[in-house]
Each structure stands twice: as C-alpha cells, then as structure tokens.
C-alpha cells in the first residue's frame, strides 16, 4: 500500500508500519507549524531591528495605546481591523505585536495547506514551507505591519469558498478593506466567483464587514463613510509623488519570491492555464474556478500596485512589501508547479526523493540568502537610538520631547500621544508653541518631508539652540535626497540669537580632530603608468610638478586608483576614505558634468559620488576638491576604487589625486 511518509516520498512499506506512518502523515503539518513557530519566535527574539522602520513602530503605537485613546481603534492609517485585533497583544510591548503576526502567519500557512488538500494537490504540506519561507513573507512576520493580517483574511475566505461555506466566505472577504485599503479591488473577484458558482445569496453578504465597521465607526467620526472620507492616502499625495517604472514589482520579483519559488510560481500558473484548455470538462471547470480565486488575486494585486507606483497615485512608494498579502496564494501556485515538475521529470521513488529534498533545501536556503537574520537596526534607527541615548546621558529625557521620527518615543519608551510628555511636530507654524526647555530631536527623513520642518528653519530660529548632531556610521541619503542626520535642539527660555551654524561647525571640527589620515595611494602624473598614457599628460595647465592630466571630451572615465580592502583595513567594521584632487575646468561643470567616485566594486551600497556641478567651482583656475565617504569593511576581499566619471563632452585638467584613510587618533 502506498502512503506518504514525513518528508520522503510515496513508497512501498511493510504492513506492520502502516499505523505509525498514517499517524505521521496526519500530524506532519502540525509538526511543521510547531517547528516554524519556534524558529520565527527565536528570530524575533534575537532581532534587535525589524523590517518596515517607523511604519512598523507607528502600527505598534496605535495598537498599544488604543485602549487609552479609543479613537485609535478606528485609525485609518493603522487599518481598523488590525488595530482592533492586535491591540490585546500590543499590551505586552512590541514583541507582543510581532507574536501576533507570527501567529497569524502560521495560521495562514496552515489554511493554505488545507486549501491545497481541498483542491487535491499532491504533497500539500509543502505549501506550509512555501508560504513561510517566501523571502518577503518571512521578513514581514516579526513586524507590526498589516500585510500579514490581510493575507490571513484573504486565505481564510478562499478556504471557506472551497469548503462550500459561501456565505461565511463572503462575510470574511468583506472585512478585507479594513485590513488594508487596497483589498477593495479583490471584492469584485469574489463577486464574480459566486456568480460563476451560481451562488447568489452570498453576494448579499459581501458588504457585511463594511456595514458593521462603518456603523461602529460612525460614533467616532459622525460619518458612515469614514473609511473613505478619512483615508490617509489622497489620490495625489503631496509628499509621495515620485513615479517609478511600470515593471518595478516584476523586476524585483526575485526579492519577493526568491528564484526557486518564483520559478515554481510561474510554472504553476502556466499549468493552470494549460488545464483551462483540457478536453476533460470537469477538469476544465475546476481549473477555471481555482484559477479565478487563486491566480487572479495575485496578478491583479501586482497589476494594481504597479500602476499606482507608475502613476504615483495614493502615495505609492513602490514598497515591495505591499505584495505580501497575496504571497500565500502564490505559494499554492508554487506547489502546483512542483507537482507538474515531479510528474514530468521523475519516474521512480529515488528521483522523487532527490527533487523533493532539493526543492525544500533551495527554498529554505534562498530565504536566508535574500535577507539576513536576525534583523539588525537600520542606519537611520541606529542614529536615532544614538541621539536618544545622548539625551538620556545629558539628563534631558525628563524634559518635554518634540520629535519628527516615531523611533524617538519608541526608544525612549514613552507615550507618543501624551501631549504633556511629548509632541509629534508637524508644520512650521506650530514650531514656537512648545514649552520652554523642550528638547527637539529632528531627523532628516521625516523632518523636512512628513513634518514639513526643514533644517534651516530650526538653525535660524532664535528660540532653538543646537546641542548636538548625529549621523550614520556610513554616509547615506534619505527621502528627498537629504544627507541623513539627527539634530538635537533646546528651546531657550528667553529667545536670543544663537549661532547654530558655528555650533554645528564646532561639533564637526571636534569630531574631525579626533581622527588622523593615513596615506593609501596617489597619482601625480609625473610618470607614465598603465593607467596614465603619454597623450593624456599635459603641460598646458599644471598645479605642481611638470605634468597634469588632460581629460579629453571623448574620455568617459579618468585615471583610477584601485586597492584591496584587506590591504588598507584598520581593524574596524567601517573605514572612512578621503579623496583629494585639484581640478582645472575650462567651462562650468553644469555644462560639463563630472563626478568624483569612491566605491566598492562588489557592493551596490558602496557607491558614493560627488557631483562637481554642485560645488560652484571656478573656471580657468585650479580648485581643490575633497570628498569623503564611509565604507563597510565586512568583506576584506572587496576592492576600493577611486576615479572620475566624466559625463560631459568638454575637456578638463586634473592634478595630484590622493587617497587616504581617515582613522581615529
């Protein structure tokens, strides 16, 4: 008799082991769920950081303080259904909300397994692994983000649909827009699915969720249609208005699925489409309805979010995580693809075993290759945490705290909605309304963007005195192209002019004085090398010595200095590289754009460029250019490169290119 035994394959076994194997087959999904739950709990506990940044923190705060401020239960940014269901868990802290999402994720994986059984897929237990180890899904589980709840509601409704509980399925799917607003686009999919099944009564229940929550929310907003009128995302968002490529999500699909599951997902989709043309009428009919409620939601979600980002509508930023809600359905399609692969490429039990183990191994390993675990704090979060730590050390934490980034009250563990304790700053017109002796922690991400408070408005304000500033270990640009920094200001009791610019320079100089430089390499162009050809050496304009380097109009790149990181390592996790050179432009760099580049060859995040056109350099004279960049040292085999990228078509001259390491004294 053939049965399925644990993670192996269908094979003949002795009759005396039949009872034991049947037990294992029946309990295998529960064993997998338990192991996965333990793994996710360990990852969550070991992770100092979390995916989603301040968004995840904001969702946690809304749930955490909803019982104190009941209006938060219906906060449309936080998503009402998530706020209501996660609030009890949030009372145990941020870890409680992460536990809520992990629990939901495991339940979603199990429901996906039940769907696989209902539609008669072989090895349905594999869906549990496919759901959880989809890279983007795994990354999203130990967070306070709402996509996991969205996926649970969607999968629960699909399961009830295949089980024949059509009315209950309609009721559940009706709550989807309250888990995430874009869920509204999937309601018509189920409307048509009920029509295809000739089940008309459930259609009447599709608005159940909308009616119930809208009626309750009316007591808060005095508006039955509050979910629409109080939407946090206008059609044309004043901040998030940058358009992206139409195929953004397709191009980055490997970061969502991972290559193995992406291949199986596409193969499973193709298999379903092939079955739609089967000669077997029953198979054709079942494949159609399965395709409609499994394939259509996935591709519709991709299409909708692609268009929103392409046209910059409803504040779309092209965040890959928004696809997470339909990934459990995509995992079911991946099993369909595996089933086809197994049926087509294997002829015996040994080959099936190899394919099975190989697939499981690739899926699990790929998840940990695409994203790193445990999750560390990002550079912005680390910088805010450093600033908060300084405020505590300076014994200023008991003052009224003003902030632009929610990570500030998060790291200080204070109620962000208690106006007597802290205030979330919005708009310049309220800047001077705060109490004297307040401490303002401003950041370059949220400060000039969501809060509409540019840095110069604080630097020039006589009511605020700069106390300290902080920047990431590795220089980075944030939203709006601003260099990321965190500034700490103090609201003075008696307004007077404070030279905040001088204070900032003093702080920076103090930091610089704690470092020294170590020479790495340089080029004076006095001799011919493999990078310096005779026809590029010039005596037309010379800064020092006998020769300078002429970068002709047709030259795209200038001379390059390349060094292996292991040869310049200073025993630290990061290294600061300073490049110095003299440049003689014949025309303005606005007409002849050129960059000085410091980069690592094997890292996309190790690229730093200084645009000469932004420096205001003078023509027909020598200008000194100094550029400094912070690079990671986690891969000693990587190579440092320093070079000129000449994007213009006009000639210019350079001399004395020097590269140094900036190290602590």
C-alpha positions in Angstrom: 0.0 0.0 0.0 1.3 3.4 -0.9 1.3 6.3 1.6 3.2 9.5 2.2 5.9 9.3 5.0 7.1 12.5 6.6 9.3 14.5 4.1 10.2 11.5 2.0 8.2 10.1 -0.9 5.5 7.5 -1.8 7.0 4.1 -1.5 6.0 0.5 -0.5 6.3 -0.1 3.2 5.7 -3.2 5.4 2.2 -3.6 6.7 3.4 -3.5 10.3 4.4 0.2 10.0 1.2 1.4 8.4 -0.4 2.6 11.6 2.7 4.6 12.6 3.1 6.1 9.1 -0.5 7.1 8.9 -0.1 8.9 12.2 3.0 10.7 10.9 1.2 11.7 7.7 -1.7 13.1 9.6 0.4 15.1 12.1 3.2 16.3 9.7 1.5 19.7 9.1 1.2 20.3 12.8 4.8 19.3 13.4 5.9 21.7 10.6 3.8 24.6 12.0 5.3 24.0 15.5 8.9 24.0 14.3 8.3 27.1 12.1 6.6 28.9 15.0 9.6 28.1 17.2 12.1 29.3 14.5 10.2 32.5 14.0 10.0 33.2 17.7 13.8 32.7 18.0 14.4 35.0 15.1 12.1 37.6 16.6 13.8 37.5 20.0 17.3 37.7 18.5 16.4 40.6 16.1 17.2 44.0 17.5 15.7 45.6 14.5 12.6 45.0 12.4 11.5 45.4 8.8 9.3 48.4 8.0 11.2 51.0 10.1 9.0 53.8 11.6 5.9 52.4 9.8 6.1 49.2 12.0 6.6 51.4 15.1 3.6 53.5 14.2 1.3 50.5 13.9 2.6 49.2 17.2 1.9 52.6 18.9 -1.7 52.7 17.6 -2.4 49.2 18.8 -0.6 49.7 22.1 -2.4 52.9 23.1 -5.8 52.1 21.6 -7.4 51.2 25.0 -6.2 54.6 26.4 -7.3 56.5 23.3 -10.3 54.5 21.8 -10.4 56.6 18.6 -7.2 54.8 17.7 -9.2 51.6 17.1 -10.6 53.2 14.0 -7.4 55.0 12.8 -7.5 54.6 9.1 -3.7 54.8 8.7 -3.2 52.0 11.2 -6.0 49.9 9.5 -9.1 49.4 11.8 -9.2 45.6 11.7 -5.5 45.3 12.5 -5.9 47.9 15.3 -8.7 46.0 16.9 -7.3 42.5 16.7 -3.7 43.3 17.6 -4.4 45.7 20.5 -4.6 43.0 23.2 -1.2 41.6 22.0 0.3 45.1 21.9 -0.2 45.5 25.7 2.8 43.2 26.1 5.0 45.5 24.1 6.4 45.5 20.6 7.2 41.8 21.0 3.5 41.2 21.6 2.6 42.6 18.2 5.3 40.6 16.5 4.0 37.5 18.2 0.5 38.3 16.8 1.8 38.5 13.3 3.9 35.3 13.7 0.8 33.5 15.0 -1.3 34.8 12.1 1.4 33.7 9.6 1.4 30.2 11.0 -2.4 30.1 10.8 -2.3 31.4 7.2 0.3 28.7 6.2 -2.0 26.0 7.7 -5.1 27.3 6.0 -3.1 27.4 2.7 -2.2 23.7 3.4 -5.9 23.0 3.8 -6.7 24.7 0.5 -4.1 22.5 -1.1 -5.8 19.4 0.2 -9.2 20.7 -0.9 -8.1 21.2 -4.5 -6.3 17.8 -4.4 -2.7 18.9 -4.8 -0.1 16.3 -4.0 2.2 16.9 -1.0 0.0 19.7 0.3 2.2 20.0 3.4 4.9 21.6 1.2 2.6 24.7 1.0 3.4 25.4 4.6 7.1 25.7 3.8 6.4 27.6 0.6 4.3 30.2 2.4 6.6 30.8 5.4 9.9 30.7 3.5 8.9 33.0 0.7 11.6 35.6 1.4 9.4 38.7 1.7 6.8 36.8 3.8 9.3 35.5 6.3 10.8 39.0 6.6 7.4 40.5 7.3 6.4 38.1 10.0 8.3 39.5 13.0 7.0 43.0 12.5 3.9 45.1 13.4 2.9 45.6 9.7 -0.6 44.9 8.4 0.1 42.8 5.3 0.2 39.5 7.3 -3.4 40.1 8.6 -4.5 40.9 5.1 -3.1 37.6 3.8 -4.8 35.7 6.6 -8.2 37.2 5.8 -7.8 36.5 2.1 -6.7 32.9 2.6 -9.4 32.2 5.2 -12.0 33.4 2.7 -10.6 31.3 -0.1 -10.5 28.2 2.2 -14.2 28.8 3.2 -15.0 29.2 -0.5 -13.5 25.8 -1.5 -15.1 24.2 1.6 -18.5 25.3 0.3 -19.2 27.8 3.2 -20.0 30.6 0.6 -21.9 32.9 2.9 -19.2 32.9 5.6 -16.6 33.3 2.8 -18.4 36.4 1.6 -18.7 37.8 5.2 -14.9 37.3 5.8 -13.8 38.8 2.5 -15.9 41.9 3.2 -13.6 42.8 6.1 -10.5 42.8 3.7 -10.5 46.6 3.0 -10.4 47.2 6.8 -7.2 45.2 6.9 -5.6 47.1 4.1 -7.5 49.6 1.9 -6.4 48.1 -1.4 -8.3 45.0 -0.5 -11.3 46.7 -2.2 -10.0 45.6 -5.6 -10.5 41.9 -4.6 -14.2 42.2 -3.7 -15.3 42.1 -7.4 -13.2 38.9 -7.9 -15.3 37.1 -5.2 -18.5 38.7 -6.5 -17.8 37.1 -9.9 -16.7 33.8 -8.3 -20.1 33.5 -6.6 -21.8 34.2 -9.9 -19.7 31.5 -11.6 -20.8 29.0 -8.9 -24.4 30.2 -9.2 -24.4 31.2 -5.5 -26.4 34.4 -5.4 -27.2 34.7 -1.7 -23.5 35.1 -0.6 -23.3 38.2 -2.8 -25.7 39.9 -0.4 -23.2 39.4 2.4 -20.1 40.9 0.7 -20.9 44.3 2.3 -21.3 42.8 5.8 -17.9 43.9 7.0 -18.3 47.4 5.6 -21.7 47.9 7.2 -20.7 46.6 10.6 -17.4 48.6 11.0 -18.8 51.6 9.3 -21.7 51.7 11.6 -19.5 51.4 14.7 -17.0 54.0 13.4 -19.9 56.4 12.9 -19.9 57.0 16.6 -16.3 58.3 16.3 -16.3 60.2 13.0 -20.0 61.1 12.8 -19.8 59.9 9.2 -20.9 56.5 8.0 -18.4 56.6 5.1 -15.5 57.5 7.3 -13.3 54.7 5.8 -13.4 56.7 2.6 -13.6 60.3 3.8 -10.8 59.8 6.3 -8.4 57.9 4.0 -4.8 58.8 4.8 -3.9 58.5 1.1 -5.2 61.1 -1.3 -5.2 60.4 -5.0 -2.2 62.7 -5.4 -0.1 62.7 -2.3 1.8 65.9 -1.5 4.9 64.0 -0.4 5.0 60.6 -2.0 4.7 61.7 -5.7 7.7 60.2 -7.3 6.8 58.0 -10.2 8.5 54.6 -10.8 8.8 52.1 -13.6 5.7 50.2 -14.6 7.5 46.8 -14.2 9.0 47.7 -10.8 7.5 44.8 -8.9 8.2 42.4 -11.8 11.9 43.5 -12.0 12.2 43.0 -8.2 10.2 39.8 -8.0 13.2 37.7 -7.0 13.4 39.8 -3.8 9.8 39.0 -3.2 9.7 35.3 -4.1 13.3 34.1 -4.3 14.3 32.5 -7.5 13.2 28.9 -6.7 9.7 29.8 -5.7 9.4 32.4 -8.5 10.2 29.6 -11.0 7.6 27.2 -9.4 5.0 30.0 -9.2 5.3 30.8 -12.9 5.3 27.1 -13.7 2.2 26.5 -11.6 0.4 29.5 -13.2 1.3 28.0 -16.7 0.0 24.6 -15.6 -3.4 26.0 -14.6 -3.7 28.0 -17.8 -2.9 24.8 -19.7 -5.6 22.9 -17.9 -8.2 25.5 -18.9 -8.0 24.0 -22.4 -8.3 20.4 -21.2 -10.6 18.1 -23.1 -12.0 16.9 -19.7 -14.9 19.2 -19.0 -14.9 18.5 -15.2 -11.1 19.3 -15.1 -11.6 22.4 -17.2 -14.4 23.7 -14.9 -12.4 23.0 -11.6 -9.3 24.6 -13.1 -11.2 27.7 -14.0 -12.7 28.3 -10.6 -9.3 27.5 -8.9 -7.5 29.9 -11.3 -10.1 32.6 -10.6 -9.8 32.7 -6.8 -6.1 31.9 -6.6 -4.3 33.2 -9.7 -6.4 36.3 -10.4 -5.9 37.9 -6.9 -2.1 37.5 -7.2 -1.8 39.0 -10.7 -4.5 41.7 -10.0 -2.5 42.8 -6.9 0.7 43.0 -8.9 -1.1 45.0 -11.7 -2.8 47.5 -9.4 0.3 48.3 -7.3 2.4 48.5 -10.5 0.0 51.1 -12.0 -0.2 53.0 -8.7 3.6 53.4 -8.5 3.9 54.1 -12.2 1.4 57.0 -11.9 2.4 58.0 -8.3 -1.2 57.6 -7.1 -2.4 57.2 -3.5 1.0 57.8 -2.1 2.5 54.6 -3.6 6.3 54.4 -3.0 6.9 51.1 -4.8 7.5 49.2 -1.5 7.9 45.6 -2.3 6.2 44.6 1.0 2.7 45.5 -0.3 2.7 42.3 -2.3 3.0 40.2 0.9 -0.8 39.9 1.3 -1.2 37.6 -1.8 2.0 35.6 -1.3 0.2 32.7 0.5 -1.9 32.2 -2.7 1.2 32.4 -4.8 2.7 29.6 -2.6 -0.3 27.4 -3.6 0.6 28.1 -7.2 4.2 27.1 -6.5 3.1 23.7 -5.3 1.1 23.3 -8.5 4.3 24.0 -10.3 6.2 21.5 -8.2 3.5 18.9 -8.8 3.9 19.4 -12.6 7.7 19.2 -12.2 7.6 16.0 -10.2 5.1 14.4 -12.6 7.2 15.4 -15.7 10.8 14.8 -14.6 10.7 11.9 -12.2 10.0 8.2 -13.0 10.8 6.5 -9.7 10.9 7.0 -6.0 14.6 7.8 -5.9 14.2 10.7 -8.3 11.2 12.0 -6.5 13.2 12.0 -3.3 16.0 13.9 -4.9 13.6 16.5 -6.4 11.8 16.9 -3.1 14.8 17.4 -0.9 16.5 19.7 -3.4 13.4 21.9 -3.7 13.0 22.1 0.1 16.7 22.9 0.5 16.7 25.6 -2.2 13.5 27.2 -0.9 14.7 27.4 2.7 18.3 28.4 2.0 17.2 31.1 -0.6 15.1 32.8 2.1 18.2 33.3 4.3 20.3 34.4 1.3 17.9 37.1 0.1 17.6 38.7 3.5 19.8 38.4 6.6 18.7 37.3 10.0 18.5 38.2 12.8 17.3 41.6 11.7 19.5 44.4 12.7 18.6 48.1 13.3 18.9 50.1 10.1 21.3 53.1 9.9 18.5 55.6 10.5 17.2 53.7 13.5 20.8 53.4 14.9 21.4 57.1 14.5 18.1 58.0 16.3 18.9 55.5 19.1 22.4 57.1 19.5 20.8 60.6 19.7 18.2 59.3 22.3 21.0 57.7 24.3 22.9 61.1 24.4 19.7 62.9 25.5 19.4 60.4 28.4 23.0 60.7 29.3 22.7 64.5 29.3 19.8 64.2 31.7 17.4 65.8 29.3 14.9 63.0 28.9 12.6 64.3 31.6 12.0 67.5 29.5 9.2 67.8 27.1 10.3 65.9 24.0 9.5 67.1 20.5 10.1 64.7 17.6 9.7 64.1 13.9 10.5 60.4 13.9 8.4 57.9 15.9 11.5 56.0 16.7 12.3 58.7 19.3 9.4 57.9 21.7 9.9 54.2 20.8 13.5 54.2 22.0 12.5 56.4 25.0 9.6 54.1 25.8 7.1 57.0 26.2 3.5 57.5 25.1 3.6 59.5 21.8 0.0 60.6 22.3 0.6 62.3 25.7 1.0 65.9 24.7 2.2 66.8 28.2 5.1 64.4 27.8 6.0 64.6 24.1 4.8 66.1 20.8 4.9 64.9 17.2 6.0 68.1 15.4 4.1 69.0 12.2 4.3 72.3 10.2 6.4 75.3 10.9 3.6 77.5 12.2 3.5 75.4 15.5 7.3 75.4 16.0 7.3 78.2 18.6 4.2 77.0 20.5 6.2 74.4 22.6 7.1 74.9 26.3 10.4 76.4 27.2 13.2 73.9 27.9 11.7 71.5 25.4 14.1 69.2 23.6 13.6 68.8 19.9 15.0 65.7 18.2 14.9 66.4 14.5 15.7 63.9 11.7 16.4 64.4 8.0 14.0 61.7 6.9 10.7 62.8 8.5 11.6 66.4 9.5 11.6 68.1 6.0 9.1 65.6 4.5 6.2 64.4 6.6 6.6 67.1 9.2 7.3 70.0 6.8 10.1 71.3 9.1 13.3 71.9 7.0 16.5 72.1 8.9 17.3 75.7 8.2 14.0 76.8 9.8 15.5 75.5 13.1 19.0 76.6 12.5 17.9 80.2 12.0 15.2 80.2 14.8 16.3 82.2 17.8 14.1 80.1 20.1 16.1 76.9 19.4 19.7 76.3 20.3 21.7 73.4 18.7 23.0 71.0 21.3 24.4 68.1 19.3 24.1 66.3 16.0 24.5 62.7 14.9 25.0 60.9 11.6 25.1 57.2 10.5 28.4 55.4 10.5 28.1 55.1 6.8 27.0 58.2 4.9 23.6 57.9 3.3 20.9 59.9 1.5 17.3 59.7 2.7 13.9 60.6 1.4 14.1 63.8 -0.7 17.8 63.3 -1.3 18.9 64.8 2.0 22.0 63.5 3.8 20.7 61.7 6.8 21.4 63.4 10.1 19.8 63.8 13.5 19.9 67.2 15.3 19.1 67.8 19.0 17.9 71.4 19.8 16.9 73.0 23.1 14.1 75.6 23.2 15.5 78.5 25.2 13.5 80.3 27.8 14.5 83.8 26.6 14.8 84.0 22.8 18.1 85.3 21.6 20.3 84.8 18.6 22.3 81.5 18.8 24.9 81.0 16.1 23.7 77.4 15.4 25.9 77.3 12.3 29.0 78.0 14.4 27.9 75.4 16.9 27.5 72.8 14.2 30.9 73.6 12.7 32.4 73.3 16.2 30.8 69.9 16.7 32.0 68.7 13.3 35.5 70.1 13.9 35.7 68.3 17.2 34.8 65.1 15.5 37.4 65.6 12.8 40.1 66.5 15.3 39.7 63.0 16.9 40.8 61.5 13.5 44.1 61.4 11.6 44.8 60.4 8.0 46.8 57.5 6.6 48.1 57.7 3.1 46.8 54.9 0.8 47.8 55.8 -2.8 48.1 58.8 -5.1 48.9 59.9 -8.7 50.9 63.0 -9.6 51.0 62.2 -13.3 54.8 62.8 -13.4 55.4 59.3 -14.9 53.7 57.0 -17.4 51.9 54.0 -15.9 49.4 51.5 -17.2 46.6 54.0 -16.3 48.5 57.1 -17.5 49.3 57.3 -21.2 51.6 59.8 -22.7 49.0 61.5 -24.8 47.0 62.3 -21.6 49.8 64.0 -19.8 49.7 67.8 -20.4 51.8 70.9 -19.8 49.0 73.3 -20.7 47.9 73.8 -17.1 50.0 72.5 -14.2 49.2 72.7 -10.4 52.6 71.2 -9.4 55.5 69.3 -11.0 55.9 69.1 -14.7 52.6 67.5 -15.8 48.9 67.4 -15.2 46.3 65.0 -16.7 44.1 66.1 -19.5 40.6 64.5 -19.6 39.5 65.0 -23.2 36.0 65.5 -24.3 35.6 61.9 -25.5 37.0 60.4 -22.3 34.2 59.0 -20.1 36.5 57.9 -17.2 39.6 59.4 -15.7 42.6 57.7 -14.0 41.6 55.1 -11.4 43.2 54.1 -8.1 42.2 50.6 -7.0 43.2 48.8 -3.8 42.1 45.6 -2.0 40.3 46.4 1.3 42.3 43.9 3.2 45.4 45.9 2.4 44.0 49.1 4.0 42.0 47.6 6.8 42.4 49.3 10.2 40.7 46.7 12.3 37.3 48.3 12.3 33.9 47.5 10.9 33.9 50.6 8.7 36.5 52.8 7.1 36.4 56.4 6.1 38.1 57.2 2.7 39.1 60.7 1.7 39.9 61.5 -1.9 41.7 64.8 -2.7 42.4 66.2 -6.1 42.9 69.5 -8.0 40.8 70.3 -11.0 41.0 73.0 -13.7 37.8 73.4 -15.6 37.6 75.3 -18.9 33.8 75.6 -18.8 31.3 75.3 -15.9 30.6 71.8 -14.7 26.9 72.5 -15.3 27.8 72.3 -19.0 30.4 69.5 -18.4 29.1 67.3 -15.6 31.7 65.2 -13.8 31.7 63.1 -10.7 34.4 62.1 -8.3 33.6 58.5 -7.3 34.6 56.4 -4.3 33.1 52.9 -4.4 33.4 49.2 -3.7 33.5 47.0 -6.7 31.2 44.2 -5.4 28.6 46.3 -3.5 25.8 48.4 -4.8 25.5 50.1 -1.4 29.2 51.1 -1.5 28.9 53.6 -4.3 29.4 57.3 -3.4 29.7 60.2 -5.9 30.5 63.9 -5.6 29.0 65.9 -8.4 31.3 68.8 -9.4 28.4 70.8 -10.8 27.0 71.2 -7.2 30.3 72.7 -5.8 30.4 76.1 -7.6 33.9 75.5 -8.8 35.5 78.4 -10.7 36.6 78.1 -14.3 40.1 78.7 -15.7 41.8 78.2 -12.3 42.8 75.4 -10.1 40.2 74.2 -7.5 40.9 71.9 -4.6 38.2 69.2 -4.2 38.0 67.0 -1.1 35.5 64.1 -1.0 34.9 61.8 2.0 32.9 58.6 2.1 32.3 55.9 4.8 32.5 52.3 3.5 31.8 48.9 5.2 34.7 46.6 5.9 32.7 43.3 6.2 34.2 41.9 3.0 38.0 42.2 3.0 38.3 40.7 -0.4 36.4 43.6 -1.9 38.3 46.3 -3.8 38.2 50.1 -3.2 38.1 52.2 -6.4 38.5 56.0 -6.7 38.0 57.5 -10.2 36.5 60.4 -12.2 33.3 59.8 -14.1 33.2 62.3 -16.9 29.6 62.7 -18.1 30.2 65.8 -20.2 31.9 66.3 -23.6 34.3 69.1 -22.7 38.0 68.8 -21.8 39.3 69.5 -18.2 42.5 69.1 -16.3 43.3 67.4 -13.0 46.4 67.0 -10.9 47.6 65.4 -7.7 44.9 62.7 -7.0 45.4 61.4 -3.5 43.5 58.7 -1.5 43.7 58.5 2.3 42.1 56.5 5.2 40.7 58.6 8.0 41.3 56.7 11.2 40.8 57.5 15.0 43.8 59.0 16.7 
